[in-house]
Amino acid sequence: MLDTKTIEIIKSTVPVLEKHGEDITKTFYKLMFTNHPELLNIFNHANQKQGRQQKALANSVYAATKYIDNLEAILPVVTPIAHKHRSLGIKPEHYPIVGEHLILAIKEVLKEAATEEIIDAWTKAYGVIADAFIGLEKSLYEDAADKPGGWDDFRTFTVAKKVKESDVITSFYFTPDDRGNISSYLPGQYISLKLNIPGEDYTHIRQYSLSDSPEKSYYRISVKKEEGHSEKPDGKVSSYLHNDLKEGDHIEISAPAGEFVLDKMNNPVVLLSGGVGITPMHSMLRHLDATGVNHETIFVHAALNGNVHAFLGEVHEIEKRNSLVKTYFCYESPTEQDIAEKTFSKEGYITSDWLNTIVPNKDSMVYMCGPVPFMQAMYEALLEAGFQKENIRYEFFGPSMQLKETQMV
């Protein structure tokens, strides 16, 4: 526990961290990777280039500082991060390295404002925060290993099958090399792939949502090939998976992880996705289909057109089998074939008015995933349409962010 004086000093730095937090975390990553290049194997460098990793860390540090005397209050922030850490293979021995370079970064950015008293307080506070993460992650490693068919680190799998789902999305089916059982998972969870790409100086680890139901003897992910844009400036990993990873190849995979999962509730469900964000939504839908749909389930997906729309046939088959399942597809720029075959429900964009039309029950639980601009627009549309904020759950591909509420007149 921290003493009262240390807590007072830490809380006094809240305004400083709010102002300089991202500068500190940028400096932190630069210093740490310079002194410990072996840690490059753990971090996603596309997220580093976009600044999302730095912003996510800054937000976490800010939250920990604000609630340093009541760390339980930030469990909703800490738990998803701990899941990601367990999936990536973060271990207790990494935390002293992080702490050392975080303190160095605070000194470098704040300069003379980083008094000895502040540095001492932050060193103590980091120890408490690190211990909280280490303890939580220890339980997650143990839970992963104790499940039937489970394991606690990485395990070697074979690419059993590779299936093209659309012009840009391909599915990969993985079975364990040891032919043993595999751990079940909750629909919406993800796995980490450890990849050694020829010509690269370090290992790449990427996390991908599982796209099938847990009631299978394999894991399936479905990956969009990124060509490089503001969301994903580095598409080398997805390109490697699409172009170079073959059936029969071997790959290391971590046990399933993640907090973005279906609640065990009887509320109607809305599964809302954009682009490759369909993957966790599709896992949820397939699980509901496999276990018996007992409440209204509305599946809404936005895509550019039918050429890039994955799982169209699978979703239609599920809808045919289940009277409580309704599906709606919105295409921004439908092709002539899309128009002729009437494969979509709406042209253009998903709006609050349209959501009001297709989802009359505003007590529905909404699960949402997709590109950041899509999710921000959908969050605003859902609130405008009258959905309850506490009933809207969402998952980011990459470091967590906070969707913003706009002021509605």
C-alpha positions in Angstrom: 0.0 0.0 0.0 1.1 3.6 -0.7 1.4 6.1 2.2 -0.8 9.2 2.2 2.0 11.5 1.2 2.9 9.5 -1.9 -0.8 9.3 -2.9 -1.0 13.1 -2.6 2.1 13.7 -4.7 0.8 11.2 -7.4 -2.6 12.9 -7.5 -0.9 16.3 -7.8 0.7 15.1 -11.1 -2.7 14.4 -12.8 -2.9 17.7 -14.7 0.7 17.3 -15.8 0.1 13.8 -17.2 -3.1 14.9 -18.8 -1.0 17.5 -20.7 2.2 15.6 -21.3 1.1 12.0 -21.2 1.5 11.2 -24.9 4.9 12.9 -25.0 6.0 10.8 -22.0 4.8 7.5 -23.6 6.4 8.3 -26.9 9.7 8.9 -25.2 9.2 5.8 -23.1 8.9 3.5 -26.1 11.8 5.1 -27.9 14.1 4.7 -24.8 12.9 1.1 -24.1 13.3 -0.2 -27.6 16.8 1.5 -27.9 18.0 -0.2 -24.7 16.0 -3.5 -25.1 15.5 -4.2 -28.8 14.5 -7.8 -27.8 11.1 -6.4 -26.7 10.4 -5.4 -30.3 9.2 -9.0 -30.6 6.2 -8.2 -28.4 4.9 -4.9 -29.7 2.8 -4.2 -32.8 4.8 -1.7 -34.8 1.9 -0.6 -36.9 0.1 0.6 -33.8 3.4 2.4 -32.8 3.5 4.2 -36.1 -0.1 5.3 -35.8 0.4 6.5 -32.2 -2.4 4.4 -30.9 -0.1 2.4 -28.6 1.3 5.5 -27.1 -2.2 7.0 -26.6 -3.5 3.9 -25.0 -0.6 3.7 -22.6 -1.0 7.4 -21.7 -4.7 6.9 -21.0 -3.9 3.9 -18.8 -1.2 5.8 -16.8 -3.6 8.7 -16.5 -6.4 6.5 -15.1 -4.0 4.8 -12.7 -2.8 8.1 -11.5 -6.3 9.5 -11.0 -7.4 6.5 -9.0 -4.1 5.6 -7.4 -5.9 5.3 -4.0 -8.6 3.0 -5.4 -7.2 0.9 -8.2 -10.2 -1.4 -8.2 -12.1 1.5 -9.9 -9.9 1.0 -13.0 -10.5 -2.7 -13.3 -12.6 -2.2 -16.5 -9.5 -0.6 -18.0 -6.9 -2.9 -16.5 -8.6 -6.3 -17.2 -8.7 -6.1 -21.1 -5.0 -5.0 -21.0 -4.1 -7.9 -18.8 -5.8 -10.3 -21.2 -3.8 -8.8 -24.1 -0.6 -9.1 -22.0 -1.3 -12.8 -21.2 -2.0 -13.4 -24.9 1.2 -11.7 -25.9 3.3 -13.6 -23.4 4.1 -10.6 -21.1 5.9 -11.9 -18.0 6.7 -10.5 -14.5 10.4 -9.9 -15.6 9.2 -7.4 -18.2 7.8 -5.0 -15.6 11.0 -3.7 -14.0 12.2 -2.9 -17.6 9.0 -1.0 -18.3 9.2 0.8 -14.9 12.8 1.9 -15.4 12.1 3.5 -18.8 8.8 5.0 -17.7 10.7 6.9 -15.0 13.4 7.9 -17.4 10.8 9.2 -19.8 9.1 11.3 -17.1 12.4 12.8 -16.2 13.3 13.6 -19.8 9.9 15.2 -20.7 9.2 17.1 -17.4 12.8 18.1 -16.9 13.2 20.3 -13.8 9.6 19.8 -12.9 10.4 16.1 -12.2 11.6 16.7 -8.7 13.2 14.0 -6.6 10.1 13.9 -4.6 7.9 13.3 -7.6 10.2 10.6 -9.1 10.3 8.8 -5.8 6.5 8.9 -5.5 6.1 7.6 -9.1 8.7 4.8 -8.5 6.6 3.6 -5.5 3.3 4.0 -7.4 4.6 2.1 -10.4 5.6 -0.8 -8.1 2.0 -1.0 -6.8 0.5 -0.8 -10.3 2.9 -3.4 -11.7 2.1 -5.8 -8.8 -1.6 -5.4 -9.6 -1.0 -6.3 -13.3 1.3 -9.2 -12.4 -1.2 -10.7 -10.0 -4.1 -10.4 -12.4 -2.0 -11.8 -15.3 -0.8 -14.7 -13.1 -4.4 -15.8 -12.6 -5.1 -15.5 -16.3 -2.1 -17.7 -17.2 -3.3 -20.2 -14.6 -6.9 -20.1 -15.9 -5.6 -20.6 -19.5 -3.5 -23.6 -18.5 -6.1 -25.2 -16.2 -8.9 -25.4 -18.8 -9.3 -28.8 -20.6 -7.0 -28.7 -23.6 -5.5 -25.4 -22.3 -2.0 -24.1 -22.1 -0.3 -21.0 -20.7 2.1 -19.7 -23.3 2.4 -20.5 -27.0 1.6 -23.9 -28.6 2.4 -25.1 -32.1 -0.5 -25.5 -34.6 -0.7 -26.6 -38.2 -2.6 -24.6 -40.9 -5.2 -27.3 -41.7 -7.1 -25.2 -44.2 -7.0 -21.9 -45.9 -10.3 -20.5 -47.4 -10.9 -17.3 -49.4 -14.0 -15.6 -48.0 -14.0 -12.5 -50.2 -11.7 -10.5 -52.4 -9.9 -9.2 -49.2 -10.6 -11.7 -46.4 -9.2 -15.2 -46.0 -9.9 -17.7 -43.3 -7.2 -19.9 -41.6 -8.1 -23.1 -39.8 -5.6 -24.3 -37.2 -5.3 -27.7 -35.5 -2.7 -28.6 -32.8 0.5 -30.4 -33.8 0.3 -32.6 -30.8 -3.2 -33.7 -31.8 -4.4 -33.0 -28.3 -7.6 -31.3 -27.3 -7.8 -27.5 -27.6 -9.2 -25.1 -25.1 -12.7 -23.9 -25.7 -13.4 -20.1 -25.7 -16.1 -17.5 -25.5 -17.5 -16.1 -28.7 -15.8 -12.7 -29.3 -12.4 -13.8 -27.9 -9.1 -13.7 -29.9 -5.8 -15.6 -30.2 -2.3 -14.4 -30.8 -0.2 -15.7 -33.7 3.6 -15.6 -33.4 5.1 -15.1 -36.9 8.7 -15.3 -38.1 8.6 -13.5 -41.4 11.6 -14.0 -43.7 13.8 -11.0 -43.9 12.5 -9.4 -40.6 14.8 -8.8 -37.7 12.2 -9.6 -35.1 9.2 -11.8 -34.5 5.7 -10.4 -35.1 2.8 -11.1 -32.8 -0.7 -10.3 -33.9 -4.0 -10.8 -32.3 -7.0 -12.0 -34.3 -10.6 -12.6 -33.3 -11.8 -16.2 -33.6 -14.5 -16.3 -36.4 -16.2 -19.7 -35.8 -18.2 -21.1 -32.9 -16.4 -22.5 -29.9 -18.1 -25.9 -30.5 -15.3 -26.9 -32.9 -12.1 -29.0 -32.8 -10.1 -26.3 -34.6 -9.5 -22.5 -34.3 -10.5 -20.3 -37.2 -9.4 -16.7 -37.8 -10.4 -14.6 -40.8 -7.9 -11.9 -41.8 -8.3 -8.9 -44.1 -5.3 -8.3 -46.4 -4.3 -4.7 -45.6 -2.7 -2.6 -48.4 -1.7 0.2 -46.1 -3.8 3.2 -45.1 -4.4 5.5 -42.1 -5.9 2.6 -40.0 -3.2 0.1 -40.9 0.0 1.6 -42.3 1.9 -1.7 -42.0 0.2 -4.5 -43.9 3.3 -6.8 -43.9 1.8 -9.4 -41.5 -1.6 -9.7 -43.2 0.2 -9.9 -46.6 2.4 -12.6 -45.3 -0.6 -14.6 -44.1 -2.4 -14.2 -47.4 0.5 -14.7 -49.7 3.0 -16.9 -47.9 1.4 -19.0 -45.2 0.3 -22.3 -46.7 -1.7 -25.3 -45.7 0.6 -27.6 -43.8 2.7 -24.8 -42.4 3.3 -24.6 -38.6 2.6 -21.6 -36.4 2.7 -20.8 -32.7 -0.6 -19.7 -31.1 -1.6 -18.5 -27.7 -4.7 -19.7 -25.8 -7.9 -17.7 -26.4 -8.2 -14.4 -24.5 -10.4 -11.4 -24.2 -13.3 -9.7 -22.4 -15.5 -8.8 -25.4 -17.9 -11.7 -25.1 -21.6 -12.4 -25.2 -23.3 -11.8 -21.8 -25.5 -14.6 -20.4 -28.6 -12.5 -20.6 -32.1 -12.9 -22.2 -32.1 -9.5 -23.8 -32.5 -9.3 -27.5 -29.1 -9.0 -29.2 -27.8 -6.7 -32.0 -24.5 -7.8 -33.7 -23.2 -4.7 -35.5 -20.1 -4.8 -37.6 -18.2 -3.0 -40.4 -15.6 -4.6 -42.7 -13.4 -7.2 -41.1 -15.0 -6.4 -37.8 -17.5 -9.0 -38.8 -15.2 -11.7 -37.4 -16.1 -11.6 -33.6 -19.8 -10.9 -34.5 -19.8 -14.0 -36.8 -18.4 -16.1 -34.0 -21.2 -14.9 -31.7 -23.8 -15.6 -34.3 -22.5 -19.1 -35.0 -22.4 -19.9 -31.2 -26.0 -18.8 -30.8 -26.9 -21.0 -33.8 -25.1 -24.0 -32.4 -26.5 -23.7 -28.9 -30.0 -22.6 -29.8 -31.2 -19.0 -30.4 -33.8 -18.2 -27.7 -34.1 -14.4 -28.1 -34.3 -12.0 -31.0 -30.9 -11.6 -32.7 -30.3 -8.9 -35.3 -27.2 -9.1 -37.4 -26.2 -5.9 -39.1 -23.1 -5.6 -41.3 -21.7 -2.7 -43.4 -19.3 -3.3 -46.3 -18.2 -1.5 -49.4 -19.9 -4.1 -51.6 -20.5 -7.8 -52.0 -17.0 -8.4 -53.4 -15.5 -7.7 -50.0 -18.3 -9.1 -47.8 -17.3 -12.3 -46.0 -19.6 -15.0 -44.7 -22.7 -13.9 -46.6 -23.8 -17.4 -47.4 -23.1 -18.7 -43.8 -25.1 -15.9 -42.3 -28.1 -16.5 -44.6 -28.1 -20.2 -43.8 -28.2 -19.4 -40.1 -31.1 -17.0 -40.7 -33.0 -19.7 -42.6 -32.6 -22.1 -39.6 -33.6 -19.6 -36.9 -36.9 -17.6 -37.0 -35.5 -15.3 -34.3 -32.5 -14.2 -36.4 -32.8 -11.3 -38.8 -30.0 -10.0 -41.0 -29.4 -6.7 -42.7 -26.5 -5.7 -44.9 -25.6 -2.1 -45.9 -23.3 -1.6 -48.9 -21.6 1.8 -49.5 -21.1 1.2 -53.2 -23.0 -1.9 -54.4 -21.9 -3.5 -57.6 -24.2 -4.2 -60.5 -24.3 -7.8 -59.4 -25.2 -6.8 -55.9 -28.1 -4.8 -57.2 -29.2 -7.6 -59.6 -29.1 -10.3 -56.9 -30.5 -8.0 -54.1 -27.8 -9.1 -51.7 -28.0 -6.0 -49.5 -30.7 -4.2 -47.5 -29.6 -0.6 -47.8 -27.2 1.5 -50.0 -25.0 4.1 -48.4 -24.4 4.2 -44.7 -26.0 3.0 -41.5 -28.0 5.8 -39.9 -29.8 6.2 -36.6 -33.2 6.4 -38.5 -32.4 3.0 -40.2 -31.4 1.5 -36.9 -34.7 2.6 -35.4 -36.5 0.9 -38.2 -34.7 -2.5 -38.1 -34.1 -2.6 -34.3 -37.3 -1.4 -32.6 -36.3 -2.8 -29.1 -34.0 -0.3 -27.5 -33.3 -2.6 -24.6 -31.3 -4.8 -26.9 -27.6 -5.6 -26.0 -25.5 -4.2 -28.8 -22.1 -5.8 -29.7 -20.0 -3.8 -32.2 -16.7 -4.1 -34.0 -15.1 -2.5 -37.0 -12.7 0.3 -38.1 -12.5 3.2 -35.6 -14.3 5.8 -37.7 -17.2 3.3 -38.3 -17.5 2.5 -34.6 -17.5 6.2 -33.6 -20.2 6.9 -36.1 -22.2 3.9 -35.0 -21.8 4.8 -31.3 -23.3 8.2 -32.0 -26.1 6.8 -34.2 -27.0 4.2 -31.5 -27.2 6.8 -28.8 -29.2 9.1 -31.1 -31.6 6.2 -31.8 -32.2 5.8 -28.1 -30.1 2.7 -27.2 -28.8 2.5 -23.6 -25.2 3.5 -23.3 -24.6 0.7 -20.8 -25.9 -1.8 -23.3 -23.4 -1.0 -26.0 -20.3 -3.1 -26.0 -17.4 -2.7 -28.5 -14.0 -4.1 -29.3 -11.1 -2.4 -31.0 -8.6 -4.2 -33.2 -5.5 -2.9 -31.5 -5.0 -0.7 -28.4 -8.1 0.2 -26.6 -9.7 3.7 -27.1 -12.7 5.5 -25.8 -15.5 6.3 -28.1 -16.8 9.9 -27.7 -20.3 11.0 -27.0 -21.4 14.0 -29.1 -23.8 16.5 -27.6 -27.2 15.9 -29.1 -29.5 19.0 -29.3 
